[in-house]
Every structure is written in structure tokens, then in C-alpha cells.
Amino acid sequence: MVVLGFDPGTNWTGYRVVKKNGSGYKHIANGFIHPENIPSSMLHKKLKFFFDEISVLIEKFNPDAVSIENIFTGINVKSALIMAHLRGVIMLAVVQKNVELFEYSPREIKLAVTGCGSASKEQVKQMVKILLNLSSDTVIKGNDSSDALAAAICHINNDTSSRSYV
């Protein structure tokens, strides 16, 4: 099973591709989608950029499933609305490629990866390194990247038969 995990952000969206490898995991690829030359005031152009980039990733890695983190409800209303737009774009790109989409809360992701639903970002990052057998020298840049890895691992660890949105 190959899972493409996303941690959406309108400036930086982290993605990671993880493969179930026997009883463990194998890190396949990672990166960020960053619409650096598009001003924040042009949300519609940013969303088009994200849609195109996500579509390319899905074609490139041909995942069995896509896992995405829910919106954190503690953010302000304006940020939540903008994030909802981006999540809709991710969902549309996934559905158009006929890939199953699964959504998990931050708490579910932390619980699946660390065993503790209230784990810190640093604890998630360290556990992801352990689960993927990444060397201690491997740097996981940014929380979006480790959260995307965690979202993919969370999906692999869960019985998802009733969670698909496609």
C-alpha cells in the first residue's frame, strides 16, 4: 500500500509518500508545495497552483490512498475558511484521479504515530523518524513535513473501510 499524506497550508503544504513495507514503513518521497510568486491576495491563483501540483503528485506516485489532516479548530475563522478552500482543492484533485481519500484529526494522527493524542510536534517528528528508520542525521524540515508523514502512517495503521470520502 502506498499512501500520499498531506498537511495543508496555504503558504506551504507538506507532502510525504509512505509505503507499507511488511510490518513496517518505507519513506518514498517528500516535499513541499509552495506558491512563492503568488500574492496572498490572489487566493484563486494559489488554489489553481495547488490543484495542478497535487494532480501531478498523484500521477507521479500513483498512491492507493491519500491521507489529509483535518482543520485544527483552534485557528481563527478567516484562516479556517482559507484552509477549507485548500482542503477542497486537495479533495477535488484526489477524487478526479479516482484515489481514495481519508481524513484524520490531529489527535487521531498523533495517537496513531506516538500512542498519545496530545503528543507535541517534536514527539511526532521523532517517532516518525523511528518508524521510518530514518537516520538521526536526517532532517525533517518543518512541521508540515512531519505532519504529512504522520498522516500517511496514521492511515496505514487504521482500519479505513468506513472512512473513505470517495
C-alpha positions as CSV (number, residue, x, y, z in Angstrom):
1,M,0.0,0.0,0.0
2,V,1.3,3.4,-1.0
3,V,-0.1,6.5,0.9
4,L,0.3,10.1,0.0
5,G,-0.1,12.2,3.1
6,F,-0.7,16.0,3.1
7,D,-0.5,18.6,5.8
8,P,-2.3,21.5,4.1
9,G,-1.2,25.1,4.5
10,T,-1.9,28.0,2.1
11,N,1.8,29.1,2.0
12,W,3.4,25.7,2.5
13,T,1.7,22.3,2.0
14,G,3.8,19.4,3.1
15,Y,3.5,16.1,1.4
16,R,5.1,12.7,2.0
17,V,4.8,9.3,0.3
18,V,5.0,6.3,2.5
19,K,4.7,2.6,1.5
20,K,3.7,-0.2,3.8
21,N,6.7,-2.5,3.9
22,G,5.9,-5.8,5.6
23,S,5.2,-4.9,9.2
24,G,7.0,-1.5,8.8
25,Y,7.1,1.5,6.6
26,K,9.3,2.8,3.8
27,H,9.7,6.5,3.1
28,I,9.4,7.0,-0.7
29,A,9.4,10.8,-1.3
30,N,8.7,14.1,0.4
31,G,8.5,17.8,-0.4
32,F,6.5,21.0,-0.1
33,I,4.2,22.8,-2.4
34,H,4.8,26.5,-2.2
35,P,3.3,29.1,-4.5
36,E,6.1,31.5,-3.8
37,N,5.4,34.0,-6.6
38,I,1.6,34.3,-6.0
39,P,0.5,37.0,-3.5
40,S,-1.8,36.1,-0.7
41,S,-4.5,38.4,-2.1
42,M,-4.8,36.1,-5.2
43,L,-6.2,33.1,-3.4
44,H,-7.9,31.8,-6.6
45,K,-4.5,31.6,-8.3
46,K,-2.9,29.9,-5.3
47,L,-5.7,27.3,-5.3
48,K,-5.2,26.6,-9.0
49,F,-1.4,26.2,-8.4
50,F,-2.1,23.7,-5.6
51,F,-4.6,21.8,-7.7
52,D,-2.1,21.4,-10.5
53,E,0.8,20.4,-8.3
54,I,-1.3,17.9,-6.3
55,S,-2.6,16.4,-9.5
56,V,1.0,15.9,-10.7
57,L,2.0,14.2,-7.4
58,I,-0.9,11.8,-7.7
59,E,0.0,10.9,-11.2
60,K,3.7,10.5,-10.3
61,F,3.3,8.4,-7.2
62,N,0.0,6.6,-8.1
63,P,-1.0,6.2,-4.4
64,D,-3.5,3.7,-3.2
65,A,-4.8,6.3,-0.8
66,V,-4.4,9.9,0.2
67,S,-4.5,10.9,3.9
68,I,-5.1,14.5,5.0
69,E,-5.2,16.2,8.3
70,N,-8.5,17.9,9.4
71,I,-8.6,21.6,10.1
72,F,-7.5,22.4,13.5
73,T,-10.5,24.1,15.1
74,G,-8.4,26.5,17.3
75,I,-7.4,28.7,14.4
76,N,-9.3,31.9,13.6
77,V,-12.4,31.9,11.4
78,K,-10.7,33.6,8.4
79,S,-7.8,31.2,8.5
80,A,-10.2,28.2,8.8
81,L,-12.2,29.4,5.7
82,I,-9.0,29.8,3.7
83,M,-7.8,26.4,4.8
84,A,-11.2,24.9,3.9
85,H,-10.8,26.2,0.3
86,L,-7.4,24.5,0.1
87,R,-8.7,21.2,1.5
88,G,-11.5,21.3,-1.0
89,V,-8.9,21.7,-3.8
90,I,-6.9,18.7,-2.5
91,M,-10.1,16.6,-2.2
92,L,-11.1,17.5,-5.7
93,A,-7.7,16.6,-7.2
94,V,-7.8,13.3,-5.4
95,V,-11.4,12.4,-6.4
96,Q,-10.7,13.4,-10.0
97,K,-7.8,10.8,-10.1
98,N,-10.1,8.1,-8.6
99,V,-7.9,7.7,-5.5
100,E,-9.4,7.0,-2.1
101,L,-9.3,9.9,0.4
102,F,-9.1,9.6,4.1
103,E,-9.3,12.4,6.7
104,Y,-7.9,12.3,10.3
105,S,-8.0,14.7,13.2
106,P,-4.6,16.0,14.6
107,R,-5.4,13.9,17.7
108,E,-6.0,10.7,15.7
109,I,-2.8,11.2,13.8
110,K,-0.7,11.8,17.0
111,L,-2.3,8.8,18.7
112,A,-1.6,6.5,15.7
113,V,2.0,7.6,15.5
114,T,3.1,8.2,19.1
115,G,0.4,6.4,21.2
116,C,-0.5,9.7,22.8
117,G,-3.2,12.0,21.3
118,S,-1.7,15.1,22.9
119,A,1.9,14.5,21.8
120,S,4.0,17.5,20.9
121,K,5.1,18.3,17.3
122,E,8.7,17.3,18.3
123,Q,7.5,13.9,19.7
124,V,5.6,13.3,16.4
125,K,8.7,14.2,14.4
126,Q,11.0,11.9,16.5
127,M,8.5,9.0,16.3
128,V,8.2,9.4,12.5
129,K,12.0,9.1,12.2
130,I,11.9,5.9,14.3
131,L,9.0,4.3,12.4
132,L,10.6,5.1,9.0
133,N,14.0,4.1,10.2
134,L,15.5,7.4,9.2
135,S,19.0,8.1,10.4
136,S,19.5,10.6,13.2
137,D,21.2,12.9,10.7
138,T,18.1,13.0,8.6
139,V,16.4,16.4,9.0
140,I,12.7,16.6,8.7
141,K,12.2,20.2,7.8
142,G,9.2,21.9,9.2
143,N,6.1,20.7,10.9
144,D,4.2,20.4,7.6
145,S,6.6,17.7,6.5
146,S,6.5,15.6,9.7
147,D,2.7,16.1,10.0
148,A,2.3,14.8,6.4
149,L,4.4,11.8,7.2
150,A,2.3,11.2,10.3
151,A,-0.9,11.5,8.3
152,A,0.3,8.8,5.9
153,I,1.4,6.5,8.7
154,C,-1.9,7.1,10.5
155,H,-3.8,5.9,7.5
156,I,-1.7,2.7,7.2
157,N,-2.3,2.0,10.9
158,N,-6.0,2.4,10.8
159,D,-8.9,0.2,9.6
160,T,-10.2,2.6,7.0
161,S,-13.0,0.6,5.4
162,S,-15.6,3.0,6.7
163,R,-13.7,6.3,6.5
164,S,-13.3,6.8,2.7
165,Y,-14.7,10.0,1.3
166,V,-14.7,8.8,-2.3
